[in-house]
Amino acid sequence: MLKQRLLTAAILIPLVIFGIFSLPTLYLSIILALIVAIGAWEWAALINLKKTKQRVAYVGVVIASLAGAACIARYPAGLILILWVTLFWWIIALVWIFRFREKEQQTASLWKSALVGVLVLVPCWLALTVIHKSEQGAEYLLFVMALIWIADSGAYFSGRRWGKSKLAPHVSPGKSWEGVAGGLVLVAITALISGSLLFEYESTRLLLFTLLCVTVVLFSVEGDLLESMFKRRAGVKDSGTILPGHGGALDRIDSLTAAAPLFLLGLLAGDFIS
């Protein structure tokens, strides 16, 4: 399993970096849309859409939603509206996650679960696309992805060393508050260094950028927990098998689904990008 994970990562990471820095935003957005389509296919399975026609139809709905979101986001006010609605949704989802219990596994309606998939996948795709086409967009896009990887690593090692207080035992028993704290410390250090050297922020703007990064990573944990909750309801360990050693596409982008829209909202609100 470890060899598969390392091999898959060794292949994917250079491809991701190449795509971010070499492809025009249009082509990258198409590739991201394909990844979202795979994620939608996996989400359909998690919400008990077993028939192929049902899953194909759900993928079609998500793709149509991408097109609709792109049209709305052509207008600055439309983009901001989508991002604020997304933020509001993730705040509601946080309450849902921490109130989840085993007995609730089958209580969520199909339509509610299907809508959640749209709210998870579509704003993420939109945010990544908009970030990429901004000035220094490639750097920001790779940075937010790296930030999540760094947070995961920090959480893993600090959780193994000091983890005692369970974060959300009914959803993801392996995660601890100590692990989250370790990840946040590493993220804060990374943001301070990168903000100063890579993006050349100073004083107040550097502190604001660091605060944004810490907040974004907190939401990324929520994205991970939400997918874990739906996997627990479905009784599966991974969302799919498309990535050897890593599971499905959703398993790789779950944290990003919550992080990317908030990162874009913070960049716009803080006038880091225009």
C-alpha positions in Angstrom: 0.0 0.0 0.0 2.8 2.5 0.9 4.6 1.7 -2.4 1.4 2.4 -4.3 0.8 5.6 -2.5 4.4 6.8 -3.1 4.3 5.8 -6.8 1.0 7.5 -7.4 2.2 10.6 -5.7 5.4 10.6 -7.6 3.4 10.6 -10.8 0.6 13.0 -9.8 2.6 15.8 -8.2 4.8 16.6 -11.3 1.6 16.5 -13.5 -0.2 18.9 -11.1 2.7 21.3 -11.1 3.1 21.1 -14.9 -0.6 21.7 -15.4 -0.8 24.7 -13.1 2.2 26.5 -14.5 2.0 25.4 -18.2 -1.6 25.2 -19.2 -3.9 28.2 -20.0 -6.7 28.6 -17.6 -9.3 27.3 -20.1 -7.5 24.0 -20.5 -6.8 23.6 -16.8 -10.5 24.3 -16.0 -11.5 21.5 -18.4 -9.2 19.1 -16.7 -10.5 20.2 -13.3 -14.0 19.7 -14.6 -13.1 16.1 -15.5 -11.8 15.5 -12.0 -15.1 17.0 -10.7 -17.0 14.7 -12.9 -15.2 11.7 -11.4 -15.9 13.1 -8.0 -19.6 13.4 -8.8 -19.6 9.8 -10.0 -18.1 8.8 -6.7 -20.5 11.0 -4.7 -23.4 9.4 -6.5 -22.3 6.0 -5.1 -21.9 7.4 -1.6 -25.5 8.6 -1.6 -26.8 5.3 -2.8 -27.4 6.0 -6.4 -26.5 2.5 -7.6 -27.9 2.3 -11.1 -25.5 3.5 -13.9 -28.2 5.7 -15.4 -28.7 7.5 -12.1 -25.0 8.1 -11.6 -24.6 9.4 -15.1 -27.6 11.7 -14.6 -26.1 13.0 -11.4 -22.7 13.7 -13.1 -24.7 15.5 -15.8 -26.4 17.7 -13.2 -23.0 18.6 -11.6 -21.4 19.4 -15.0 -24.4 21.6 -15.8 -24.0 23.3 -12.5 -20.4 24.1 -13.4 -21.6 25.8 -16.5 -24.2 27.8 -14.6 -21.7 28.8 -11.9 -19.2 29.9 -14.6 -21.9 32.1 -16.2 -22.9 33.7 -12.9 -19.2 34.3 -12.0 -18.6 36.3 -15.1 -20.0 39.2 -13.1 -18.0 40.2 -10.0 -21.2 40.4 -7.9 -22.2 37.0 -9.0 -18.8 35.5 -8.0 -18.9 37.1 -4.6 -22.5 35.9 -4.1 -21.5 32.3 -4.9 -18.5 32.5 -2.5 -20.6 33.9 0.4 -23.3 31.3 -0.1 -20.6 28.6 -0.1 -19.1 30.0 3.1 -22.6 30.0 4.7 -23.1 26.4 3.6 -19.8 25.2 5.1 -20.8 26.9 8.4 -24.1 24.9 8.4 -22.2 21.8 7.4 -20.0 22.2 10.5 -23.0 21.9 12.8 -24.2 18.9 10.8 -20.8 17.1 11.1 -20.5 17.5 14.9 -24.1 16.5 15.5 -23.7 13.3 13.4 -24.2 10.0 15.1 -24.2 6.5 13.9 -28.0 6.2 14.1 -28.3 9.1 11.7 -26.5 7.3 8.9 -29.7 6.6 6.9 -31.8 9.7 7.8 -30.5 12.2 5.2 -32.8 12.4 2.2 -31.5 11.6 -1.3 -32.2 15.1 -2.6 -30.4 16.7 0.4 -27.4 14.5 -0.1 -27.3 15.1 -3.9 -27.5 18.9 -3.3 -24.6 18.6 -0.8 -22.5 17.1 -3.6 -23.2 20.0 -5.8 -22.3 22.5 -3.0 -19.1 20.6 -2.3 -17.8 20.2 -5.9 -19.0 23.2 -7.9 -17.7 26.1 -5.9 -14.3 24.3 -5.5 -13.9 24.0 -9.3 -15.0 27.7 -9.7 -12.6 28.9 -7.1 -9.6 27.0 -8.5 -10.4 28.3 -12.0 -10.7 32.0 -10.9 -7.6 31.8 -8.8 -5.6 30.4 -11.7 -6.5 33.2 -14.1 -5.6 36.0 -11.6 -2.2 37.7 -11.4 0.3 35.2 -9.8 -2.6 32.7 -10.0 -0.4 29.7 -10.6 1.6 30.5 -7.5 -1.5 31.0 -5.4 -3.1 27.8 -6.7 -0.1 25.6 -6.0 0.3 27.4 -2.7 -3.1 26.5 -1.4 -2.7 22.9 -2.4 0.7 22.7 -0.8 -0.7 24.4 2.3 -3.2 21.5 2.7 -0.5 18.9 2.2 1.6 20.6 4.8 -1.3 20.8 7.2 -2.1 17.1 6.7 1.5 16.2 7.4 1.8 18.3 10.5 -1.5 16.9 11.8 -0.5 13.4 11.1 2.8 13.6 13.0 1.6 15.8 15.9 -1.5 13.6 16.2 0.6 10.4 16.5 2.9 12.0 19.0 0.4 14.0 21.2 -3.1 13.1 20.0 -5.5 12.3 22.9 -8.6 14.5 22.4 -10.7 13.2 19.6 -11.9 15.8 17.1 -15.0 14.2 15.7 -15.0 10.5 16.9 -18.3 9.7 15.3 -17.1 10.8 11.9 -13.3 10.3 11.8 -12.0 8.6 15.0 -8.4 9.0 13.9 -8.3 12.8 14.0 -7.4 14.7 17.2 -7.5 18.3 18.3 -3.7 18.0 19.0 -3.2 16.9 15.4 -5.2 19.9 14.1 -3.2 22.2 16.3 0.1 20.8 15.0 -1.0 21.3 11.5 -2.1 24.9 12.1 1.3 25.7 13.7 3.1 24.4 10.6 0.7 26.3 8.3 1.3 29.5 10.2 5.0 29.2 9.8 4.7 28.3 6.1 2.4 31.3 5.5 4.7 33.7 7.2 7.7 32.5 5.2 5.9 32.2 1.9 4.0 35.4 2.3 7.2 37.3 2.9 9.5 35.6 0.4 7.1 34.4 -2.4 4.4 37.1 -2.4 6.5 39.8 -0.8 3.9 40.9 1.8 5.0 43.1 4.7 3.7 43.8 8.2 -0.1 44.0 8.4 -0.7 42.3 5.0 1.6 39.5 6.0 -0.3 38.9 9.2 -3.7 39.1 7.4 -2.4 36.6 4.8 -1.2 34.3 7.6 -4.6 34.5 9.4 -6.3 33.7 6.1 -4.2 30.6 5.6 -4.9 29.3 9.1 -8.6 29.9 8.6 -8.5 28.2 5.2 -6.8 25.1 6.7 -9.4 24.9 9.5 -12.1 24.8 6.8 -10.1 22.2 4.9 -10.4 19.9 7.9 -14.1 20.3 7.7 -14.1 19.2 4.0 -12.2 16.1 5.0 -14.7 15.4 7.8 -17.7 15.9 5.6 -16.5 13.3 3.1 -15.7 11.0 6.0 -19.2 11.4 7.3 -20.7 10.4 3.9 -18.3 7.5 3.6 -19.3 6.3 7.1 -23.0 6.5 6.1 -22.2 4.5 2.9 -20.1 2.0 4.9 -17.0 2.4 2.7 -13.4 3.3 3.5 -12.6 5.1 0.2 -14.8 7.0 -2.3 -13.3 5.0 -5.2 -10.3 3.1 -6.5 -9.1 5.3 -9.4 -5.9 6.3 -7.6 -3.9 3.3 -6.4 -3.0 3.6 -2.7 -5.0 6.8 -2.4 -8.6 5.8 -3.1 -10.9 7.9 -5.2 -10.8 11.4 -6.6 -12.9 12.7 -3.7 -10.4 11.3 -1.2 -7.7 13.6 -2.8 -9.8 16.8 -3.1 -12.0 16.6 0.0 -10.0 19.1 1.9 -9.7 21.4 -1.1 -13.5 21.5 -1.6 -13.9 23.6 1.5 -10.5 25.4 1.4 -10.4 26.7 -2.2 -13.6 28.9 -2.1 -12.7 30.4 1.2 -9.1 31.1 0.0 -10.5 32.9 -3.0 -13.0 34.9 -0.9 -10.2 35.9 1.4 -7.9 36.9 -1.4 -10.5 39.1 -2.9 -11.7 40.6 0.4 -8.1 41.3 1.4 -7.3 42.8 -2.1 -4.5 40.2 -2.5 -5.8 39.6 -6.0 -8.2 41.5 -8.2 
